[in-house]
Amino acid sequence: MYKEQDKKIPFDSPDFVASLAAGLSVLLTFDEHHTSMTLSEVAERANIDRAKARRYLLTLHALGYVHKDKRQFSLTPKTLSIGASYLDGMHHHDIIQFYLERVTEKTGESCSFAVLDGDDVVYIARSAAKHRLLSIGISVGTRLPAAYTSIGRAILANISDEQRKSYVDNVELSAHTSYSITDRKQFLKTLEQAKKDQYVIVDQELDTGLRSLALPVYKSNNELIGAINVSTNASRVSHEVLIEEFLPTLRECAEQIQTYYV
């Protein structure tokens, strides 16, 4: 999944279609906090002028991806078909979901599987515990900064040295909480340790009170697929419990998933 040949063309390449990119940016302006917006709001969030935003929204409306109600625009269920196509291509999605749910049954905590996409991780499967840990909701399709999630660091630790260095050199490190690492040397050191340990704990760096443990998931040929994690409350679950009780369960889950990727 993470191979050197998966290189992107530059934005100034003649093969880069700016209008398509802008249209996709319009779709991505909608999220759980912006479910319905005016033309002006979409233009501002997409960082394009109102005339372009209007054309893209009306085109998306004609295609059935956007609903229009007077001055308000919102996404339609048809947009789910885009993400569904990706999940349909993951032939083992149901298997991953099954094993995540088993981790939740054993630990009582939420368990997730995600992949790296740019500077973010995208959640592909998730088994949610009854209690809510993050101030934001996580579901399939949620994007979070890879630098500040345990899943992200588990993946970043195990990509090639060249890819990891490029990521660390270019990623924006910003403080989400008072615990967040913002020094690049320190951040790189945490990734190197995670590679050595083959697991990583991120303690309240994305959201105060959130402590999570993650480890990479591989195919049987040792190709990196993504990572899985268990998310806990820092006041309820200690580092010792994560290592002594949760880590073996999470490793078993990763090994079981791996057997299906021949």
C-alpha positions as CSV (number, residue, x, y, z in Angstrom):
1,M,0.0,0.0,0.0
2,Y,2.9,2.4,0.8
3,K,5.2,2.0,-2.2
4,E,7.8,4.5,-3.6
5,Q,6.2,4.4,-7.1
6,D,3.0,5.9,-5.8
7,K,4.2,9.4,-6.5
8,K,1.9,12.3,-7.3
9,I,2.2,14.8,-10.2
10,P,2.9,18.4,-9.2
11,F,0.1,20.9,-9.2
12,D,1.7,22.8,-12.1
13,S,1.8,19.7,-14.3
14,P,-0.1,19.9,-17.6
15,D,-1.8,16.6,-16.5
16,F,-3.2,18.2,-13.3
17,V,-6.9,19.2,-13.8
18,A,-7.4,22.2,-11.6
19,S,-11.2,22.3,-12.1
20,L,-11.6,18.7,-11.0
21,A,-9.5,19.5,-7.9
22,A,-11.6,22.5,-7.1
23,G,-14.8,20.5,-7.5
24,L,-13.6,17.9,-5.1
25,S,-12.5,20.7,-2.6
26,V,-16.1,21.9,-2.7
27,L,-17.4,18.4,-1.7
28,L,-14.8,18.3,1.1
29,T,-16.0,21.6,2.6
30,F,-18.9,19.7,4.1
31,D,-18.4,17.9,7.4
32,E,-20.2,17.3,10.7
33,H,-19.9,20.9,11.7
34,H,-20.9,22.2,8.2
35,T,-23.7,20.0,7.0
36,S,-25.6,22.8,5.3
37,M,-24.0,26.0,3.9
38,T,-24.7,29.0,1.7
39,L,-22.8,29.6,-1.5
40,S,-20.7,32.2,0.2
41,E,-19.8,29.9,3.0
42,V,-18.8,27.1,0.6
43,A,-16.6,29.5,-1.4
44,E,-14.9,30.7,1.7
45,R,-14.2,27.2,3.0
46,A,-13.0,26.0,-0.4
47,N,-10.9,29.1,-0.9
48,I,-12.4,29.9,-4.3
49,D,-14.5,32.8,-5.6
50,R,-18.3,32.7,-5.5
51,A,-18.7,32.4,-9.2
52,K,-16.6,29.2,-9.3
53,A,-18.3,27.8,-6.2
54,R,-21.7,28.4,-7.8
55,R,-20.8,26.5,-10.9
56,Y,-19.3,23.6,-9.0
57,L,-22.3,23.4,-6.6
58,L,-24.8,23.6,-9.4
59,T,-22.9,20.9,-11.4
60,L,-22.8,18.7,-8.3
61,H,-26.5,19.4,-7.8
62,A,-27.3,18.3,-11.4
63,L,-25.3,15.1,-10.8
64,G,-27.2,14.3,-7.6
65,Y,-24.4,14.8,-5.1
66,V,-25.6,18.0,-3.6
67,H,-29.1,19.0,-2.4
68,K,-30.2,22.7,-2.9
69,D,-32.9,24.2,-0.6
70,K,-33.3,27.9,-1.4
71,R,-29.9,29.4,-0.4
72,Q,-28.6,26.3,1.5
73,F,-26.6,23.5,0.0
74,S,-26.0,20.1,1.6
75,L,-24.7,16.7,0.5
76,T,-27.0,13.9,-0.6
77,P,-26.6,10.2,0.2
78,K,-25.2,9.7,-3.3
79,T,-21.8,10.9,-2.0
80,L,-21.6,7.7,0.0
81,S,-21.1,5.8,-3.2
82,I,-17.7,7.4,-3.6
83,G,-16.4,6.1,-0.4
84,A,-18.3,2.8,-0.8
85,S,-16.4,2.1,-4.0
86,Y,-13.1,2.2,-2.0
87,L,-14.5,-0.1,0.8
88,D,-15.9,-2.5,-1.8
89,G,-12.3,-2.7,-3.2
90,M,-11.1,-3.8,0.3
91,H,-12.1,-7.4,0.0
92,H,-11.3,-8.0,3.7
93,H,-13.2,-5.1,5.2
94,D,-15.8,-7.3,6.9
95,I,-13.0,-9.5,8.3
96,I,-11.2,-6.4,9.7
97,Q,-14.5,-5.2,11.2
98,F,-15.1,-8.6,12.9
99,Y,-11.7,-8.6,14.6
100,L,-12.0,-5.0,15.7
101,E,-15.3,-5.9,17.4
102,R,-13.6,-8.8,19.2
103,V,-11.0,-6.3,20.6
104,T,-13.7,-4.1,21.8
105,E,-15.4,-7.1,23.5
106,K,-12.2,-8.0,25.3
107,T,-11.0,-4.5,26.3
108,G,-14.3,-2.6,26.6
109,E,-12.6,0.2,24.4
110,S,-13.0,1.5,20.9
111,C,-10.9,-0.1,18.3
112,S,-10.1,1.3,14.8
113,F,-8.3,0.5,11.6
114,A,-7.0,3.4,9.4
115,V,-4.7,4.1,6.5
116,L,-2.4,7.0,5.7
117,D,-3.6,9.6,3.1
118,G,-1.4,12.7,2.8
119,D,-0.9,14.2,6.2
120,D,-4.0,12.5,7.6
121,V,-5.2,9.1,8.6
122,V,-8.6,8.0,7.2
123,Y,-10.6,5.6,9.3
124,I,-11.7,2.6,7.3
125,A,-13.2,0.4,10.0
126,R,-14.2,1.1,13.6
127,S,-15.7,-0.7,16.5
128,A,-17.0,1.9,18.9
129,A,-17.3,1.4,22.7
130,K,-20.4,2.8,24.5
131,H,-18.4,5.6,26.1
132,R,-17.3,8.6,23.9
133,L,-13.7,9.7,24.3
134,L,-13.1,12.4,21.7
135,S,-14.8,15.8,21.5
136,I,-15.4,14.9,17.9
137,G,-17.1,11.8,16.6
138,I,-15.1,9.2,14.7
139,S,-16.7,7.0,12.1
140,V,-15.7,5.4,8.8
141,G,-14.3,8.2,6.6
142,T,-13.2,10.4,9.4
143,R,-9.9,12.1,8.8
144,L,-7.5,13.1,11.6
145,P,-3.9,14.4,11.6
146,A,-1.5,11.5,11.4
147,A,1.1,13.2,13.5
148,Y,-1.1,13.3,16.5
149,T,-2.8,9.9,16.4
150,S,-1.4,6.6,17.5
151,I,-2.6,5.0,14.3
152,G,-0.8,7.7,12.2
153,R,2.5,7.3,14.1
154,A,2.3,3.5,13.8
155,I,2.1,3.8,10.1
156,L,4.7,6.6,9.8
157,A,7.2,4.7,11.8
158,N,7.0,1.8,9.3
159,I,7.1,3.5,5.9
160,S,10.5,3.8,4.2
161,D,13.1,6.1,5.7
162,E,12.9,8.4,2.7
163,Q,9.1,8.7,3.0
164,R,9.3,9.3,6.8
165,K,11.9,12.0,6.5
166,S,10.0,13.8,3.8
167,Y,6.9,13.6,6.0
168,V,8.6,15.0,9.1
169,D,10.4,17.7,7.1
170,N,7.1,19.0,5.6
171,V,4.3,18.3,8.0
172,E,2.8,21.1,10.1
173,L,3.3,20.3,13.7
174,S,0.8,22.3,15.8
175,A,-0.2,22.0,19.4
176,H,-3.7,20.5,19.8
177,T,-3.2,20.2,23.6
178,S,-0.4,21.2,26.0
179,Y,1.0,17.6,25.6
180,S,1.4,17.9,21.8
181,I,4.9,17.4,20.4
182,T,5.8,20.3,18.1
183,D,9.6,19.8,17.9
184,R,10.6,18.0,14.7
185,K,13.6,16.2,16.2
186,Q,11.5,15.0,19.1
187,F,8.7,13.9,16.8
188,L,11.2,11.9,14.6
189,K,12.6,10.3,17.7
190,T,9.1,9.1,18.7
191,L,8.7,7.5,15.2
192,E,12.1,5.8,15.4
193,Q,11.2,4.4,18.8
194,A,7.8,3.2,17.5
195,K,9.5,1.4,14.7
196,K,11.8,-0.3,17.1
197,D,8.9,-1.3,19.5
198,Q,6.4,-2.0,16.7
199,Y,3.8,-0.2,18.7
200,V,3.2,3.4,19.9
201,I,1.3,5.1,22.6
202,V,0.0,8.7,22.1
203,D,-1.0,10.3,25.3
204,Q,-3.4,13.3,25.1
205,E,-1.7,15.0,22.2
206,L,-4.8,15.2,20.0
207,D,-7.4,15.7,22.7
208,T,-7.1,16.1,26.5
209,G,-7.9,12.8,28.2
210,L,-7.4,10.6,25.2
211,R,-4.7,7.9,25.4
212,S,-4.3,5.4,22.6
213,L,-2.2,2.4,21.7
214,A,-1.6,1.4,18.0
215,L,0.5,-1.0,16.0
216,P,1.0,-1.6,12.3
217,V,-0.8,-4.2,10.3
218,Y,1.0,-6.1,7.5
219,K,0.2,-8.5,4.7
220,S,1.8,-11.9,4.9
221,N,4.5,-10.7,2.6
222,N,5.3,-7.9,5.1
223,E,3.8,-5.1,3.0
224,L,2.3,-2.4,5.3
225,I,-1.5,-2.2,5.1
226,G,-2.4,0.4,7.8
227,A,-2.6,0.3,11.5
228,I,-5.1,-0.5,14.3
229,N,-5.5,1.1,17.7
230,V,-7.4,1.0,21.0
231,S,-8.5,4.4,22.3
232,T,-8.9,4.9,26.1
233,N,-9.5,7.5,28.8
234,A,-6.2,8.6,30.3
235,S,-7.7,8.8,33.8
236,R,-9.1,5.3,33.6
237,V,-6.5,3.3,31.8
238,S,-2.8,3.5,32.6
239,H,0.2,2.9,30.4
240,E,0.8,-0.4,32.3
241,V,-2.6,-1.7,31.4
242,L,-2.2,-0.7,27.8
243,I,1.1,-2.6,27.5
244,E,0.3,-5.6,29.7
245,E,-3.3,-6.2,28.8
246,F,-4.3,-4.4,25.6
247,L,-1.1,-4.8,23.6
248,P,-1.3,-8.6,23.4
249,T,-5.0,-8.4,22.4
250,L,-4.2,-5.9,19.7
251,R,-1.2,-7.9,18.4
252,E,-3.5,-11.0,18.1
253,C,-6.0,-8.9,16.1
254,A,-3.2,-7.7,13.7
255,E,-2.0,-11.3,13.3
256,Q,-5.5,-12.6,12.5
257,I,-6.1,-9.9,9.9
258,Q,-2.7,-10.6,8.4
259,T,-3.6,-14.2,7.7
260,Y,-6.3,-13.1,5.2
261,Y,-3.8,-11.0,3.2
262,V,-1.8,-13.6,1.3
